[in-house]
Amino acid sequence: MGPAVADGLAAVLNMFFNMIQLLVLASVIVSWVGDRSNVIVQMIFNITEPIYRPIRRLTANFPGPFDWAPMIVLAIIIFLERFLVQALTSYARSGMS
């Protein structure tokens, strides 16, 4: 993989991770105040619920009424963004020198 490809891939991954973060934050906000019959709210839930489902299975036995899935998804996305995007960017920068 060349430096230009790595730099482009890093940009695409960064954009993808940012979109997922925005969708997770939007799902948290609309879960508090959103109208479930709204088409945009339904779209947000249809995108985020499959992401949350495996994490909710793991956190089902956690005590209390708090839904940990959005916070865990954000932590995973932030970790992947920092690790993958920065690794690809540093690879691209080192190859361009």
N, C-alpha and C positions, 0 to 999 in steps of 0.2 A: 504494500500500500504506500503510495507516494505521499509526500507532505501536503500537497494540495487536496488530495482525497481525504486525508485525516482531518485537515482543517475544515473542509466542507461537512464531513460527518459529525465533527464536534459541534458545528453550528446547528445542524439539523437536530441532533440529540438535545442540545441546550434548549432549542425552541420547543421540542416535544415535552421535555421535562417541565418547562415553564407552563405549558398549556395544561398538563396534568395537575400541577400545583394550583393553578387558577380554578380548575374544575373542582378540585377537592375543597378549596376554600368556598367556592360558590355553593357546593352541596351542603357544607356546614351551615352557611348563612340561610339558604332556602329551607333547610330542615327546621330552622327556628321560626321563620316568618313567611315561608313560601306557601302558595296555594297549590296543592297537589294536582289540581285540574288544569293548571297552566301548562301550555305546551313546552315552554322553555324549561320549567321546573322538571317536567317529566323527562326531557332530553338530558338534563344534568344528572338525574337519578339513573337513567338508563345507561349512561356512560360510566358513572362511578360505582354503582352497586356491584357489578362483576369484579371490580378491583377490590372492593371491601370484603366480599364474601369469604375468600380463603382466610383473611385475617380475622374476621368475626368468628370463624370456626375455632381458631387458635385462642381467641380471647373470651370465649363463651363462659369460661369458669372464673373470670376475673370478678371480684366482688364489686357491687355498686351498679348504679344505673348508667354510668358513663360509657359512651361508645368510643373505644380506643382506636378503631380502624382508621379514621381520617388522620389522626396524629401519627400512627405508625406508617401509613402510606406516605405522608409528607416526609417523615424521617428517612424512609427508604429512598424516596425520590431525590431528596437533598444529598444523601450519601452517594447515590449513583451519579448524580450530576457533578458533584465535586470530584469523584474518582474518575469516571469515564471521560467527561468533557475536559477536565484539566490534563489527564493523561494524553488524550488525543491532541490537544492544543500544544502541549509541551513537545510531543513527538513531531508535530508539524513545524513548530518553531525551530527545533534542533535540526530538522532536515533541510530547512530553508537557508541556514547559515552557511 
